[in-house]
Amino acid sequence: MKLKFLALACVVALGGCSSIIKGTSETISVNSIEKGTTIYVDGAARGLDSASVSVKKGKPHSIRAEKDGCQAVTADTTETFDPTSLLGILLDFGIFSIPIDLMSGAAWKVEPTTYTVTPICQKQ
């Protein structure tokens, strides 16, 4: 009985398989073709012309490209299920580890991880 309790405590303390193996955040790259573009991720300026940003998994993120005199363009990240979470079946039959991955966001992955977002500028 003590061994089962200890194993359960370890699973809860360590998190799910995706949490352990891949973490709860991911790095995305955002680029713009238009020079002088400010890149925003979730409302915060992250770079000029390009940015590499660590974002939390499990929710969409807003990407915006702005340049003076141009129309800003916005895009949202997308998420797909990360099958690494299913390894929890081997750990505790998935009873605790899979829900932990789902709640922490680790059961998801940002896909794609590279975005090109360019403001619309009128050529003169």
Disulfide bonds with the S-S distance in Angstrom:
Cys70-Cys121 1.93
